[in-house]
């Protein structure tokens, strides 16, 4: 078994190189820590500190044992004989026994040490060759895909310094061998990468001096001195100052390299290469992504485009985390036959997320394509070198994460018959050629990706499998108990249904984890996918977490992620690398865009237009359109479905909301919330001129409830009250009991803070109606009586409140009492039109029981007239339905009665059922 830690963690079978790297982040963290300390006992306390830092969970020891057990299983599966003995328990922790020849870090350190010894002996050719072999193992910083803790962080820093030492010693040996011309390009890259490192600057100055470029050598010193003075307020070291004086003096001794005692060793690759273009095929793509899932239609389109393209550009656009790079790499691997001369991926941004300069990219491209000798200095020379190197060759260049179209447009003419496949966040309309816009995965693909990422590594497709190949379905053990369902099973956050156990556990030993059992529920996987926007990156993190925690079901994880206020923090815990990438994309935007994004995150999730944006931003729609365009260019917004409107990528919206809490001034936030509340109230109370339904209200029910909560939290008492009042009819009609309770309870508190007894009376009456619908007569009676007390000053009509109490009496069979309660409303307060409507409704229902259809018809006729005066189509439709039934000689279902619009009672008005959606729909 071979282990690689110089770069992303890799574990491969020794026999065929098949990757078997564990996918779960914590399991990878344990393996990485043991590998960095291979051959040493790593204590349990050290491992717990590495995984969880200063705040480990109470179950840390048990969970660590689960991870150790999973690693032992992996080692045994890959190497049944030796693997079983590789990871042993040894007080006070664990010992991983690895053949040093199979661990790239051990080989790297051995080669570097031998190279240093050869350099000390003056064996420059051997020293250069040994350091080259060591550096060839370097794929990147130590374990960048693993969270670093108390062990890995200092180890990464130490290994980084060893790599710098290996590079420096190799440069020194190469210069002693007279290879200064071949080193110029590489040294220029190194001084750009390490702008404060004096040794590399010294080597570059010597190389330039020996190449006859004395002025350039002095400029290197001048740039370094300027950087040191500006950033650290220090001068270059004495050795570098003496080197500058020797160059100024034209010291000829600097022109003579030292003679190595064993200079016959092989020269550097660049020195041995022919002066013409390198004709060998190049393959500089990342390995195929074994968790790549779905995107079949997009892959087919890319394959078709790449197969028939005779040159030019293709682009894949989409927000961060949408899987653009993974799709481009998968398509490039599939297109091998179409590009026999090679495929190369070049990243166009540095580690800080900022775009690289054009010359930096060209130098990278030349090196990746195998250009011999030093890189040219000027942009024009770099273009000429690229043109010569790609002449007549069909190469696919994947340019990853382009900030704009400039660089691809410059490179496109230089690659001859080759093709540029460009990934970018916003689409690049100035880039000619086909364009593919990526959005979230569809539900089946998201579910499959969760399952694939949640499958233990040995069961995943290997690097030679077709991209998009599917692993078997993930299986997790359900816990013995589940969270209690909300009190309201019909509310918006009601349970999906019971989740029974899916099989018995299988024990594998005292510290082995519970075996895997029944399949995850598709509904739970779908909810998980929706909670992270169905974007590949967070989906993979969730799948890996579930694979590493077999006792945690998708349902429990979804419950953790469901609250929007804490969702991003939970995802951060599960995927720290993804969170860093998300923050890098967000933080790279201009501050003006970030201010706008924070306010726009107040809008509901989903698509919004420029009018909505103008409301949130407090500006004109035309100005809002410019802001939306700028946010789109920054990668913070994407187009809505079919290109209509705009929308946030799910996690960008959550991040903007999180930053809003900390960074938006309170006055700006309250002003934006007040504007949004006013707009919501208008949309609910002012129907369109054509009397159409409000098409967005049902879809935004939860968003409106959240807006009410935000307004209340911001101290906007009047706005909270008005919004809840405007939502009352809609919430009642749609039986949104949880949202009804939440918004009106907040509004009742706000009315109390305003000392607005009239508003309090109306809200108490509405909450009484809710309690009545939820079969809670005692609570309803208490709320109605409180409402009457709030309305005692006569400033608030009492008709609706009395009708609510009357409904309770009707339900109890006390129709005469109900009639006595509401009759004064009709006689004494005819100006209370809505109260009179409700009173007539109660009288009609009582008359229907005592006098039949003829007695009830006049009251329902009065209801119809009063509804017309109110302009309430729903109330009018209710009265018409009753009149139609009575005209047809009685109700169509004698055992049922529609006691309120859309609310039905059974038998003698004693058993009610949930509002009938069909009736509610008919009510308009």
N, C-alpha and C positions, 0 to 999 in steps of 0.2 A: 504494500500500500504506500502510495506517495502522498506527501503532504506539502502544500504550498501556502505560505503565509506572507511572502513578499508581494503584496498586492491583495486582492480579494481572496478570502479563504477558499482553498480547493482541496478536495480529497479525491484521489483517483485510484482505481485498481491498478496494481503494478502490471498485471498480465496484459490488459488491453487498453489501459488509459481511460476506461469508462468512468465518468464523474459520479461520485456518491456523496457529495458534500451535503451535510444536514441543512435543512431549510429553516428550522426554527431559530430565532435570533438568540435566545438564551442558551440553547444547546450549542450553537456555534460559539457563543462566548465562553462556555466551559471548555470546549475543545481547543479554542484559540489560546486560552490561558495555560492549559496543560501543555500545548505544543511549544509555546514560548519558554516554558519552564521544563521542557522535555528532559527526562532523566533525573528530575528533582521531585521530592515530595512537596505537593502544594496543599497547604492546610485547608480544612473546611472553612475556617474563618476567612482566609484569603479569597477563596472562591466566592463566598457570600458577599464580601466587600466588593469584589469585581463586578458581580452581577447586579447588586442592588444598592451599593454605596452605603451611606450612613443610616438609611431607613429601610432595612429589609422587612419583608412581611413576616407575620408570625409563623407562617408555614415554610420559611426559607429552607430549613434543613431537609424537610420532607421533599420539597420541590427539587432541591439540588440532587437528592438521591434518585428522583425520577429522571433527571437529565443524565446523570451518570449511567443509569440503567439503559437509557436510550442509546448512549454512545457505545456501551458494551454490546448491545444488540447489533448496532451498525458494524462494529469491528468484527464480530463473529460472522455476520452475514457475508462480509467481503472476503475475509480470510478465516475460514472455520477453525484452522488449527492455531496459528500464531495470534490471530486477532483476539481470541478468547483470553489470552494471557497478557495482552498489551496494557490494559488499564487495570491496575490492581489497587486494592485498598491497603494503605499503609499509614499507620498513625503518624501525625494527626490528620491525615487527609487521603490524597490519592496520588499515584505515580503513573505517568504514561511513559512506557518504554518504547522508544522509536529508534529504528536503525538510522544513525545520522546521515547516511547516504540517501535516505528517502525523505529527508526534511530539507527544503530549499534554504531555510535560515541557517542550519548547521553547515551545509555545503558552502553557502555564501561566506560565512565567517571563516571557515577553514581556508578557502581559496584566498580571501583577502589577507589573512595572516601570513600565508606562504608568499603572497606577492610582496607584502611589506618586508619580509625577511630577504627576499631576492633583491629588492631595491636597496636594502641596507648593505648587501654584499656587492652592489654594483652590477648585478646581472639584470640589465635594463630590459632586454628582450623578454626574458622569462618573467620579470615583474609585470611588464605590460600585458603579456599574454594571460597571466594568472588573474590580474585585476579585470581584464576583459571578460574572462569566463565567470568571474564572480558577478560582475555587473549585468551580464546576460540573464541572470536569474531574476533580476529586479523587474517586477511588473507594476510597481507602484508602492506607495507608503504601506507600512505594516498594517494589514487587516483594516482597510478603510471601511469595509462593510460591516464591521463589528463595533459595537459601542465600547469605548475604552474606559477602563476604570483604574483602580490603584495599581494593577500589574501591567496592563497593556499600554497605558499612556506613557509611563517612563520607558517601557521597552520600545515603543514606536519612536520616541525621541532618540534613544540610543542607537537604534538601527539606522535611523536617518543620518546620524552623524557618521556611522561606519560607512554608509554609502558615499557620503561627501568625501571621507578620507580615501576610499577606494578610487573615486574619480580623480581626486587631486594627485594621488600617487601614480595613477596610470598616466595622467597628463605629464607629470614630471619625467616618468620613464620614456614616454614617446618623444618628448623634446630632446632627451639625451640621445635618442636614436636618430634624430634629425628629421622627424616627421612633422615639423612645424606647419607646413602648408596644409597637410591633411587635417590638422587639428583646428584650423581657424574657425570653421563653421560651428563645430561643436563647442568650442570655447566661447564663441559669441552667444550661443544659446545659454550656456551655463552662467555667464556674468549677468545676463538678463534675468535668469531664474534666481540668482543669488547676488543681488546688487551690492551687498556689503562684504562679500567674501574676498579678502585681499589676495589670497593665494591664486585663485583663478584669474583675477585681474593681472597678477604678475605673469602668469603663464601666457595669457593672451598678449601682453605687451612684448614678451620675448618672442613669441611666434610671429607677431606682426613685424618686429624689428628684423628678424632673420629673413622675412619675406620681402624686405626692402620697403616696407610701409612705415617709415619712421614717424611721420606725422600722425598716422592713425594710432600708433602705439602711445604717443604722448597724449592724444585725445582720450584714450582709455583712462590714463592716469587723471586727467583733468575732470572727466565725468565722475570718477570714483571720489575724488577729493571734494567735488561740489556736493555729492550725495552725503558723504560723511559729515561735512561741515553743516549742511542744512538740517540733517535729521538728528545727528548725535553731537554736534559741536566739537568734533575732534578732527585731527589731521591724520592722513594715512600713516602707517607704521614706518619705522626707520628703514626696514628692508625695501619697501616699495619706494621710499624717497631716494634711497641710494640707486635703485634700478632706474628711476627717472633721470638722475644725474648722469648715469652711465650712457643712457640713450642720448641725452642732450650732448654729451661729449663725444658721441660716435665711437664708443668703446668696441673695438673689433673683436675682443675676446668673447663678447656676447654672441658673435656669429658662429662660434665653433662648438657644436654639441659635444658632450662627453662621449667617450668610446666605451661601450659595454664589452665585458669579457666574453659574453656569449651572445653576440649580436646576430647570430645566424637563425634565431627563432623567427617564426612567421611574422611579417609586418602587419600593420593594421589593415582592416578590410579595404578602407578607402585607398591606401597606397597600393594594394594589390589589384584593385579594380582597373579595368580598362578606362581610357579617357572618354570613350563614347558612352551613349546611354546604356543603362543596364537593361538587358532584354529579358531576363528571367521573370516569370510571373510573380506578382506580389500578392500576398494575402494578409492584410492588416485589419481584419474584422474581429470584433469580439466573438467569443464562442457562441453558438446558438443558445438561445434562452430556453431552458427546459421547461419553464413555467409559462411560456408564451401560449396563449389560448385564444381561440376565436379569431375575429377580424378576417374571416374567410373571404368575404366579398372584397374587402380592401386589398387583401393580398392578391386576389385574382386580378384586380385592376392594375396593381403595380406590376405584376408579372407580365401582363399583356403589354403595358407601356414599355417596360424595360426590354422585352423581347423584340419589339419592332422598332425601337428607337434607334435612329442613326446618329445620335448626338443630342446635345442640348441639356435641358434641365427638367426635373420633376420636383415637385414640392409636397411635403406632408406638413400640414399646419394643425395646431390644436393647443389647448392650454397645458400648463405643466402638469405632469402626472397622467396624461392621456395615453401614454405608450407610444409616442412618435418614434423614439429611438429604437425601441424593441421591434416595432413594425418595420422600420427601415432596415434593421439588421436581418430580420427574418426574410424580407424580400431580397436583400443582397445575397444571402446564402442560397436562396432558391434560384437566383439568376446566375449562378456560377458558369453554366454553359454559355450564356450570352456574353460573358466578359472573360475570355480566356487569358487575357494579359493581366488580370488582377482586379482586386476590390480592396478599397482602402477607406477607413473611417477616420475623419479628422474632426476633433471637437473645436468649435469656434469660440468658446468662452474659457476663461481661466478659472482657477479654483475659487475666486471671489465672485463668480457669476458674471463678470464684465466681459464684453467682447474683446477678443484679441485683435491686435493690429494686423493689417493685411500682410505685411512682410513677415510677421511671426507665423502666420498660417502657411505662407508659401515656403518658408524654411522647413516647417513640419512636413509639408507635402513632399518636398524634395527628399528629405531623409526617409520618409515612409516608402517612397518609390525607388529607393536604392541609389540615389545620386552619389557619384564618387566625388571625393575632394571636398573642400570647404564650400559653404553656401555663398553665392554672390552677395554683394553689399547692397546694391540699389534695387528698387522695385522693378525697374526695367530689365535689369540683368536677371532677376529672379523669374520674371515672366518668360524671358528668352530660354532660360534653363528648363523651365517646366514645359514649354512648347517643344523643345528638342527631346526631352525625356519621354513625352507622351506621343510623339509623332508616329502615326501609323499603328498605334496600340489601342485596343478597345479595353478601356479601364473604367470601372465604376467607382466614382468618388462620392462617398457619403459625407456631406457637410452637415454636422450636427449642431443644431441650435443657432441658426443664423439670426442676427438681430435685424438685418435689413437685406435688400436685394443687391447692394453694391458689390460685395465680395463674390457671390455666385456669378453676377454678370461679368465681372472681370475674369474669372477663371474659366467660364464656359468656352470662350474661343481658344483657350490654351490646351484643352484636352483632346483636340482632334475628334476622332470618332467615338471617344468616350462619353460618358453620361454623368451628370451631377444629380445626385438624389439629395435634396435639401430638406432638413427638418427646421421648422420655425414655429414660434408661438402664434402671433397673428399671421394671417395669410399675407403673402408678398405679391400684390397685384402687378408690380413692375417687373416681375420675373416671368419671362415667357415660358410656355410649356404647360403640360397638364398639372393640375393641382388637386390634392386630396385633403379634405378637411376632416379631422378626427374629433369625435366627441366622446361622451361616455359610452361604455360598452352596453349592448342591449342586455336584457335580463338573463337570457339563457347563457350568453357568453360570460357574464359576470358570475353567474352561479358556477359555471365550469371552472373559471379561474380560481374561485375560492376553494373548490374541491381539489384542483390540481396543486395549488400552493399548500393545501393542508394535508397532502399525502406524504408520508415519509419518503426520504430521498431515494432509497433503493427502488421504489415503485415508479419513479418519475422517468419520462423519456430521456434518453441520453443525448449527447451533442450530435450524434449522427442521425437522430430521428428527424422526421419531417417537422419543420416549424409548425406549431399549432397542433401537434399530436397530443391526444388527450391521455391523461393518466386515469386510473380507476377512480371511482367516486370516493370522496373522503368519508370516513366513518369515525364518529366520536361517541363516547359513552355519555349518556344523559345522567345528570345528577339524580339522586333519589328524591329530592324535593325541588319544587319550583316556587318562584315568587307568587304571593297571593295575587289574584286577579283584582282589578279595580272594582269598586262597589258597583259601578255602572257597566254592565257587559256590553251595552250598545253605544257607549261613548267613543270618542275618537281614539282613545288610547286603550280600548278594551283588548282582552287577550285574543290571540289567534286561535286558541283552543287548547285543550289539554295535551301535554306531551308525556306519554307514558314511557316507562323504561324500555330500552331496546336490547335487552339481552343480559346475560349474566357476565360478571367480570371474570377474567382469567388471571390467576396469580402466577407469576414467573419467578418467585423467590422473595426473600425478605426485603430486598431493596429494589424490586422490579416494579414498574408502573402497572396499573390496571390495564388489561387488554382492551383493544378497540372493539366496539360493539356497534349497534344499529346505526343506520344512515341518518344524517342530519335532515331535518324537515326542509323541503324546498322553500316554504314560506319564510322560514327563519333566515335561510341564506339570501333570499330576495330582499328581506328587510335590511340585513347587514349590508348588502351591496348598495341599496338605496341610501343608507345612512352615510356612506362615504362617497356618494355621487357616482357610483359604478365606474370609478377610475382604477386602472390596473394597479398603480403603485400601492395605494392603501389596501386594495383587495388582497394583494400578495401578503402584506403584513398581517392582515386579519387571518388569512389561511395559515400562515406560519405559526401564529399565536395559538390557534386552535389545535394544530398538530402537536405543539409542544405542551399543551395543557389538555390532555384527553378528558379530564373531569369537568372542563368548562364547555358547556354546550353553546351552539350559535345563538340559542334563545337568550341565554344569560348574557352573552357578550352584546347582543342587540339591546338588552335592557340597560347595560352600562352606557351604550352610545346614544340612546334615544334622547336624553335631554340635550338640547342644542347648546345650552350654555357651557356644558362641560365636555362636549363631544371632541373638540379639537385637543383638549388636554389628554383625554383618553387615547386618542390616536397618536399623539406625541409619545406617550408612554410605550405604545406598541411598535412605533416605527420612528425612531429618533432621526435616522438618516433621511427619511422622507420629509420629516418636519423641517430639517435644516434646508433641504432643497426648496420646500415651499416658502420658507422665510426668505431665502436668497432671491427667489423670483419677486416676491412682494417688495422687499427692501430695495431692489434695484430700480424701482419706479421713482419718478420725480416726486418731490414732496407735495406738489399741488395735486397730483393724481392720487396720492395716498390720502390726503384730506378728503377728496371727493369719494374715494372708495369707502372710507369709514362711514360717511353719511349714507351712501347708497346701500350699505349693508343693513340699514334699517328697513329696506324694502323686503317684501316676502321673497322667499326662495322661488326661483323660476324666472320667467321672462318678464321684462318690463320695458316700457317705451320711454321716449324722451320726455313726455309729459309727467310720467311718474318720477323720472330722474330730476326734472325741473322742480317738482314739489319738494323732494328730499333735499336738493341743493339750494333751494331758495333763489332760483334764477329763471330766466326766460327759456322756453324750450329750444330756441336756436343756440343759445349759449350752452345749454345742457348737452346738445348734440355734439358740439366740439369737445366737451369734456369726455363724453362716452367714446368718441373716436380716439382720444389720447389714451384712455384707459385700455382700449382694445390694442393699440400699438404697444403698450407696456406689458401686454399679456395678462392683465387682470380681469378682462372681460372677454366674452366670446359672443358670437351671434346666437340669437334664439332659433327655434325650429324654423326650417325653410327660409332662414335669413331674416326673419321678422323680429325686430326688437333686439335686446341685449340680455345677457344673463351672466352671473358670476359662475365660474367653476365652484363646485360645492365647498371645497376646502379653502379656497381663496376668500369666499364670503365669510366663512367662520373665522378665518384669521383677521380679516378686516374688522369684524365685529369685536373680536377679542382686543385688538389694538384700539378700537373706538372707545372702549371702556376706560383705557388708561391714558389716551392721548387727545381725545376730542374735548375741548373746553365745555363746561357744563351749560353755558348759555347757548352755544351753537347747537348742542345736542337737544336741549329743550325746545329751541325754536324749530328745529327740523321735525321733532316729534309732534309739535303742535300743528305744523303744516300737514303732516301725514294724517293726523287724527281728523282735521277739518276736511281733508279730501275724502277720507273714508266715510265720514258722516254724510257728505254730499252724495256720494255714490250710492249710499243705502237709502237715503230719504228723498232723492230727486231722481225718479226713474226716467229713462230716455223718453224722448218725445213720442216715439212710436209705441210706448207702453210695453216694450219688450221686457223680458226678465233680465235681471242683473246676471250676466253670464259668468262673472268671475267670483261672485260672492261665495258660492258653495265651495269652490276650490280654495278660497282664501279664508275659510272659517278659522282655522288654527292660527293663521297669520294675523287676523284681526284680533283674536284673543291675545296673541303675543303682543300686539301693538298696545292693547289696553293695559297689559302688564307693564310695558315699558313706560307708558305715560304715567301710570300710578307711581312707579319707582322714581320717576323724575319729578314727582310732586306736581304734575299737571292735573289738578283735581277736577277742574271744570271740563277739561277735554276727556278725562276718564269717564265722567258721568255721561256726557253727551254721546260718546261712542257706544257705551253699553246700552243706553236708551235706544239708539238707532239700530242696534243689533237685535233687540228683543224679539221682534216679529220674525225675523229670519231664523234666529236660534230656535224659537218655538216651532216654527213650521218644519224645520229639518230635524227636530228632536235631538239637537246637539246639547245634551244635558250637562256634560262636563264643562264645555265652554260657557254655557249659560250660567252655571253655578260660579265659575271662576270670574268671569267678567263682572257679573252683577254684585258679587261679594266685594270685589275691589271698588266698584262704583259706589256701593253703599258706604264703604269706609270714606271714600272721597267726599260724598255728600255730607257725611258727618263733619269732616274737616271744614267744609264750606258753610256748615250750619244751614244747609238747604233742606228744610223739612219737606217741601213739595217733592223734590227729587227723591228724597229718602222714602216717602210714601209710595211713589211709583215703583221704585226698585224693590221695596219689600213686597208689594203686590205681585210683581213679576216673579220674585223668588217663591212666593206662596203658590203661584201657578205651577212653578217647576216642582215643588214638593207634592202638589196634588197629582201631577202627571206621574210622579215617581212612587205613587201609592204610599205616601207618608201623610195621612190626614192630620195627625196631631201637630206635626211641624207646619203643615200648611195653615191650620187654624191659628197657630201662634203668630206666624208671619202676617196673615191678614189682619189680625187684631193689632199687631204693632203698626201696620200700615194705617189702620183707622186712627190710632193715637197720633201718628205723625200728621194726619190730615185734619186734626180736630179744629184747627183755626179757621176752617172754611175756605181757605185759599186754594185748596186742592180738591177736585171732584172726587166723590167717594163711590160713585156708581160701580166702577170696575171692581173695587175692593169688596163691596157688598155682594156683587155677583159671584166673586170667588167663594165667599162664605156660603152663599146660596147653593153653589155646586156641591159643596160638602154635604149640605142637608139633603139635596136631591139624591146623592149617592147613598145616604143613610135611609132613604125612603120617607124623609120628612118634607114632602113637596109643599105642603101648606106653609111651613115655616120658611122655606125658601122663597115662596111667593111674597110673604109678608116682608121679608128683608128688602126685596128689590122694587116693590110697588111704589114706595115713596120717591124713588129716583125718577120714575116715569111721570109722576104727578107734580113733584116739587122742583126738579132741576132739569127741565127740558133742554136747557142750554148745554148740559153735559151729554153731547150726542153719543160719544162712545159708551158712556155709562148707560144711556138709554138703550143702545143696541144690545149690550150685554144683559140688561134687565129684561128686554123683550125676548131674548133667547131663552132665559131661564123660565119666564112665564109661558113661552111656547112649549117647552119640554114638559112643564108641569101640566099644562092644558092637554097635551097629547095623552098623558097618562090618565087624566081624570075625565076629559070630555071628548077625546078622540080627535080626528083630523079636522073636523069643522071648527072645534074650539081652538086648535093650534094655528090654523091657517092665518087668521088676522095678525097674530103676533109675528109670524115669519114674514108676512107682507110688510109690516112695519120695519122689521130688520132689513129687508131689501131696500126700503126707502132711505133709512138712516145710513146704510152702507154707501148708497149713491151720494149722499151729502158728504160723507167722509172721503169719498174717492178711493175706498179700500176694495180693490178687486177681489181679494181673498175672502173678505167678509161677505161681499155681494154674492160670490159664487156659492158660499155656504148656504145663504138664504135661498138661492135659486134651487139648489139641490133638494132642500127640504120641501119647497113648494112643488117641485116636479114629483117627488115621491108621494106627497099627499094627494096630488091630482091623480096619480095612478092608483089611488085607493089604498094608500098606506105604504110603509117602508118596504123596499124590496127584500130586506132581511129582518123579519119581525123580531128576531132574538137580539138584534144589534141596533144601537142608536148613535148617531154622530152628535155627541153632546157639545163639542166645540169644533171649530174648523179643523178637520183632519184627525180628531180625537174621538174614538168610539168607545161605547160602553156596552156591556153584555147584560142580558136579562133585565131585571128591574133596576137598571142603572146602578148596579152594585159591583160589577166586574169590568174593568176597563182594559183595553189593550193598547199597545204602542200605536202612535199615530200611523195611519195607513198611508204609505208613500203614494199610492195611486190617488187617494183622495186629496193629499197635499198637493200633488201635481195638478189635479183638476182645479184646485182652489186658485191656482195662478199665483 
